[in-house]
Amino acid sequence: MSHTVLLVDDEPFNLELLAEQLEDAGYRTVTSGSGEDAWRRLNEDGASYSAVLLDKMMPGLCGVELLRRIKDTPRLECLPVVLQTAVSSAASVQAGLAAGAFYYLSKPFTREMLLAAVGAAVGHRDRLAHLKARSEQQVDALQHLADARFTLRTHDEAQQLAALLAHACPQPGRVATGLFELLVNAIEHGNLELSFEEKARRQDEGTWEAELEKRLAEPVRGVRRVTLAFERLADRLRFTVSDEGRSFCWQARQGEGEACGRGLLIAERLAFDALEYRDKGNSVEATVFLAAD
């Protein structure tokens, strides 16, 4: 499947260079020279894009404001946006991530870094579409599910359960993504003891999947299980994800942004109404509030 990436930058040379690099890698591209023009294109046919590569600093409608508009529009909110900027301070990165950016590229960046960021974004889009489709296929009987407990070990099992249980929620597509990210975090960073930094490095090197399979085959880390508990209360739904790994210093995550993983940021800011870490950090409780009848 060919993916179309919307490129937004007020510098024509930058647009030409980005388009050339992405098209050489097999992507289709559409270029836009301003935030206003990009917003018009997204309103007209947002579903045709797999990702947006957006310059943060532009005259008129700037990148962050365009990003906020995208995330505030229900039919566009799951479109992954990669922000590129020459300002790479911690505060600047945090502001972009808080607005809903999927990835942050600091200029100057290499072709490899560009392709890794865009590849991760379109992969996320594909996974979300798959989760949404599977979620919509589930029976409406899940609206009557009171409580349940599941155990899992692999990414495939995480995808199946996320798609299933999300259908119990008012916005299943959004919750499916966040729940899947929490389960993957428990598998990778909990049970398999992979750090966020090591995952990013191996993804850049192209060795990520091989390392994941190797650890899943190990006699100690590979047999650990993740537990997912579901509970329906009068005014909310509660998901509790627990792993068997070592402690997770969740207190230190405040303000760290990208270093702590895009998946957790997606879960915290886009998927759930509340997220709370428990115990030594290897248990997290996610809440979805129910509208009053």
C-alpha positions in Angstrom: 0.0 0.0 0.0 1.3 3.4 -0.9 1.0 6.2 1.7 0.5 9.9 1.0 2.2 12.4 3.2 1.2 16.0 3.4 4.3 18.3 3.6 3.8 21.7 5.1 6.6 24.3 5.0 6.8 28.0 3.9 10.2 27.4 2.3 9.9 26.0 -1.2 13.4 24.5 -1.2 12.6 22.6 2.0 9.4 21.2 0.4 11.2 20.2 -2.7 14.0 18.4 -0.7 11.5 16.6 1.6 9.3 15.5 -1.3 12.3 14.1 -3.2 13.6 12.1 -0.3 10.1 10.7 0.6 9.2 9.9 -3.0 12.5 8.1 -3.5 11.5 5.9 -0.6 8.1 5.1 -2.2 5.8 7.6 -0.6 3.4 9.9 -2.5 3.6 13.5 -1.4 1.4 16.6 -1.5 3.1 19.9 -0.7 1.6 23.0 1.0 3.3 26.3 1.5 1.3 27.6 4.4 -0.7 26.5 7.4 -3.9 28.0 6.0 -3.5 26.1 2.7 -2.7 22.8 4.6 -5.8 23.3 6.8 -8.0 23.8 3.7 -6.6 20.6 2.1 -7.2 18.6 5.3 -10.7 19.8 5.6 -11.4 18.9 2.0 -9.9 15.4 2.0 -8.1 14.6 5.3 -8.7 10.9 4.9 -6.4 10.7 1.9 -3.3 11.4 4.0 -1.4 8.8 6.1 0.7 11.4 7.9 1.5 15.1 8.0 5.1 16.5 8.1 4.8 20.0 9.5 7.2 22.9 10.0 6.7 24.4 13.4 7.7 28.0 12.6 5.6 29.5 9.8 4.0 32.9 9.2 0.3 33.1 9.7 -1.1 29.8 10.9 1.9 28.3 12.6 2.7 24.6 12.9 1.6 24.2 16.5 -1.7 26.0 16.0 -2.4 23.9 12.9 -1.5 20.8 14.9 -4.1 21.9 17.6 -6.8 22.3 15.0 -6.1 18.8 13.6 -6.3 17.2 17.1 -9.4 19.2 17.9 -11.2 17.9 14.8 -12.7 14.4 15.5 -12.3 13.1 11.9 -8.6 14.2 11.9 -7.5 13.7 15.5 -5.9 10.3 14.8 -3.8 11.6 11.8 -0.2 11.4 13.0 1.7 14.7 12.7 5.5 14.9 12.7 6.8 18.4 13.7 10.1 19.6 12.4 11.8 22.6 13.9 15.2 24.3 14.4 14.3 25.0 18.1 14.9 21.8 20.0 14.8 22.9 23.6 13.0 20.7 26.1 10.3 23.2 26.6 9.7 23.5 22.8 9.6 19.7 22.4 7.2 19.4 25.3 4.9 22.0 23.9 4.7 20.2 20.6 4.1 16.8 22.2 1.4 18.4 24.5 -0.4 19.7 21.4 -0.5 16.2 20.0 2.6 15.7 17.9 3.4 12.1 17.1 7.1 12.7 16.5 9.5 15.6 16.8 12.3 16.2 14.2 15.0 18.7 15.2 16.8 20.4 12.3 19.2 19.5 10.7 18.1 15.9 10.4 19.4 13.1 8.1 17.5 11.3 5.4 17.5 8.2 7.7 16.0 10.2 10.6 13.3 11.6 8.3 12.4 8.1 6.9 12.4 6.6 10.4 10.0 9.3 11.7 7.6 9.1 8.7 7.7 5.3 8.7 6.8 5.2 12.4 3.9 7.7 11.8 2.4 5.8 8.8 2.8 2.5 10.7 0.9 4.0 13.6 -1.8 5.1 11.1 -2.1 1.6 9.6 -2.2 0.0 13.1 -4.9 2.4 14.2 -7.0 1.7 11.1 -6.7 -2.0 11.7 -7.6 -1.7 15.4 -10.6 0.5 14.5 -11.8 -2.0 11.9 -11.5 -4.9 14.3 -13.2 -3.0 17.1 -16.2 -2.1 14.9 -16.6 -5.8 14.1 -17.2 -6.8 17.7 -20.7 -7.5 19.0 -22.7 -4.8 20.9 -23.0 -7.3 23.8 -19.8 -5.8 25.1 -21.8 -2.8 26.3 -23.1 -5.2 29.0 -19.7 -6.5 30.1 -19.3 -5.9 33.8 -15.8 -7.1 34.6 -13.2 -9.3 33.1 -9.6 -10.4 33.4 -7.2 -11.4 30.7 -3.5 -12.4 30.4 -1.3 -11.9 27.3 2.3 -12.1 26.2 2.6 -10.9 22.6 1.8 -7.8 20.4 -0.8 -9.8 18.4 -2.6 -10.7 21.6 -2.5 -7.1 22.7 -4.0 -6.0 19.4 -6.8 -8.5 19.7 -7.7 -7.5 23.3 -7.5 -3.8 22.6 -9.8 -4.1 19.6 -12.2 -6.2 21.6 -12.5 -4.2 24.8 -12.5 -0.8 23.1 -15.9 -1.7 21.8 -17.2 -1.3 25.4 -16.3 2.4 25.2 -18.1 5.4 23.8 -15.2 6.1 21.3 -13.8 2.7 20.5 -11.3 3.8 17.9 -9.5 6.2 20.2 -9.5 3.9 23.2 -8.3 0.9 21.1 -5.1 2.9 20.2 -4.4 4.0 23.8 -5.1 0.6 25.3 -2.9 -1.1 22.7 -0.1 1.3 23.6 -0.4 0.6 27.3 -0.3 -3.2 26.6 2.7 -2.8 24.3 4.5 -0.7 26.9 3.9 -3.4 29.6 5.3 -6.1 27.2 8.3 -4.2 25.9 9.4 -2.0 28.7 8.0 -4.0 31.6 8.3 -7.8 30.9 11.0 -7.6 28.2 13.0 -4.9 30.0 13.6 -2.8 26.9 14.4 0.9 27.6 12.8 3.7 25.6 16.2 4.8 24.5 17.2 1.3 23.3 13.9 0.9 21.4 14.5 4.2 19.6 18.1 3.2 18.8 17.2 -0.2 17.4 14.3 1.2 15.4 16.8 3.6 13.8 19.2 0.7 13.1 16.4 -1.6 11.7 17.1 -4.3 14.4 14.0 -3.7 16.5 11.8 -6.6 15.4 14.7 -9.1 15.7 15.5 -7.9 19.2 11.8 -8.2 20.2 11.6 -11.8 18.9 14.8 -12.7 20.6 13.6 -11.5 24.0 10.2 -13.1 23.6 12.0 -16.5 23.1 14.0 -16.2 26.3 13.3 -18.6 29.2 12.8 -15.9 31.8 11.7 -12.6 30.3 9.9 -14.3 27.4 7.4 -16.2 29.6 6.3 -13.2 31.6 2.6 -12.2 31.3 0.7 -9.0 31.2 -2.6 -8.8 33.0 -5.5 -6.7 31.7 -8.4 -6.1 34.1 -11.7 -4.5 33.0 -14.3 -3.1 35.3 -17.5 -1.2 34.6 -18.7 1.3 37.2 -21.7 3.5 37.3 -20.0 6.5 35.7 -16.8 5.1 34.2 -14.9 2.2 32.7 -11.6 1.2 34.3 -8.7 -0.7 32.6 -5.8 -1.9 34.7 -2.7 -3.1 33.0 0.0 -4.8 35.0 3.3 -6.5 34.0 5.8 -8.7 35.8 8.9 -6.6 35.1 11.0 -4.4 37.3 9.9 -1.1 38.6 9.1 1.8 36.3 10.1 5.3 37.5 6.9 7.0 36.4 7.5 10.0 38.7 10.5 10.9 36.6 8.5 10.9 33.4 7.0 14.3 34.0 8.4 16.7 31.4 10.6 14.1 29.7 8.5 14.0 26.6 9.8 11.9 23.7 12.4 10.1 25.8 9.6 8.2 27.6 7.9 6.9 24.5 5.2 8.2 22.1 2.9 5.4 22.9 2.5 6.5 26.5 2.0 10.1 25.4 -0.8 9.0 23.1 -2.4 7.0 25.9 -2.2 9.9 28.3 -3.3 12.8 26.1 -5.5 11.3 23.4 -7.1 8.1 24.5 -8.2 8.2 28.2 -9.8 10.7 30.6 -7.4 9.7 33.4 -4.2 7.7 33.8 -2.6 6.7 37.1 0.4 4.6 37.8 0.4 2.3 40.8 2.7 0.2 43.0 6.3 0.3 41.8 5.2 1.6 38.4 4.4 -1.7 36.7 0.7 -1.2 37.0 -1.3 1.5 35.4 -5.0 2.4 35.7 -6.7 4.0 32.7 -10.2 5.5 33.0 -12.9 6.4 30.5 -15.8 8.4 31.8 -19.3 7.6 30.7 -21.8 10.3 29.8 -24.7 10.7 32.2 -28.0 9.3 30.8 
